[in-house]
Amino acid sequence: MLIQQTSTSLIDTLRLRRQQLANLINFPAILWSGSNTPRNFPANPFPFRANSHFLYFAGLPLSNAAIRLEAGKLELFIDDPSPSSALWHGEMPTREEIAQKIGADVARPMAELESWVENAATLAVQDAATWTQQTQLLNRWVLPQSPPEGIDLELAKAIVSLRLTHDHAALTELRKAAAVTVEAHKAGMAATPKAKLEAEVRAAMEGVIIAHNMTTSYNSIVTVHGEVLHNEQYHHPLQAGDLLLADVGAETQTGWAGDVTRTWPVSGKFSSTQRDIYNVVLAAHDACIARIHPGVEYGDIHLLAATVITEGLVELGILQGNPEDLVKMDAHALFFPHGIGHLLGLDVHDLEDLGDLAGYEEGRERSDRFGLGYLRLNRPLRPGMLVTIEPGFYQVPAILNDANLRSKYHNVVNWQRLSQFADVRGIRIEDDVLVTTEGSEVLTAALPNSASAVEDLVSC
């Protein structure tokens, strides 16, 4: 449990967030933090991560706790530590001490929560023990796999409206996460020349994060098989000619996330074909960031990435035809199948526990198009939003060898020319970009992304 000296400014921030919520709903809300989940026996749990909605209003990663919010007031429900816990965990803060740290108006034991649930809304927590408790106390199904309904939906919409943009306190934490993420990637590049396995590079990167008393904001992707988008295997050997794709982010002690991807040559030098594709992806990356501005549709930024990548692949002779026509027929998705990015905040895919409620403007639904179906964010940008920009190029066998796709696109793909780029399995370049009133700020700009600069970082 993290209990440090909590500043008055943080308490003021939490109170302001609670008041902002009160301005949007006229009923009580109860948010649970979640519970420790045992790996195999009770005293050996998985690492605990508090629910993000709870964290936003409570500020501390408490376990087995709940907060009741009504009219700008916060009631904390948590048990005092048992007398025996000091033997195993050291002295733990009392309920009243925790309440003081977060500016709670009232503090009660968990057993009293049952008396305060009437007419309260909530949002489901992922762990089974907690959503079972939510279901039992509220006498209705509260399930993470089911969309919220009724007042729960009203609460979800209210929280989305608050968390879509970040206040000063959140941005302070997000900048910390970004800075440590940048240092982790630099360490990974520096460790590569002497590394034999992907795991060694992963260790160097996560070691930096751990040394800053942070954790990873998601399971690290450090792989020579960049065509596997969420690859969590680290046993492959590093060989000259390979590209190493590292998608690694730091998470601060209070849950705020960084998310960065870089791709670099194991040997320290891109081959000519690798550099050609890398520069195509980088051109899309840079064009998208240059376009970010309040009022711009994030979906248009995605289509911009698709267009720039398609133009590059036409110039390289991989695709054939007019780039705009090729994007309309989703030919780019053969190599760039995912969306250009997502919201970033207390979760790496922020607010996605609520499905598309946050990512999609009201009245919009996901497309069934091959090139748009994985777009995670589809709304106009607003100052204070933090988004990722992460175009990529991948040769995914399941896509490129699909008989239906090969038939559909047989006239627009030069398969013989594509075979000359066999040493490019996957390339992704990702940065964290804050929408400002004037345009944008790249929070991870301290990590170079040009091909030459990346080579220098690996070879130094």
Secondary structure, 3 states (H helix, E strand, C coil): CCCCCCCHHHHHHHHHHHHHHHCCCCCCEEEECCCCCECCCCCCECCCCCCHHHHHHHCCCCCCCEEEEECCEEEEECCCCCCCHHHHHCCCCCHHHHHHHHCCCEEECHHHHHHHCCCCECCCCCCHHHHHHHHHHHCCCCCCCCCCCHHHHHHHHHHHHHHCCCCHHHHHHHHHHHHHHHHHHHHHHHHHHHCCEHHHHHHHHHHHHHHCCCEECCCCEEECCCCCCCCCCCCCECCCCCEEEEEECEECCCCCECCEEEEEECCCCCCHHHHHHHHHHHHHHHHHHHHCCCCCEHHHHHHHHHHHHHHHHHHCCCECCCHHHHHHCCHHHHCCCCCCCCECCCCCCCCHHHCCCCCECCCCCCCCCCCCCCCCCECECCCCCEEEECCEEECCHHHHCCHHHHHHCCCCECHHHHHCCCCCCEEECEEEEEECCCCEEECCCCCCCCHHHHHHHHHC
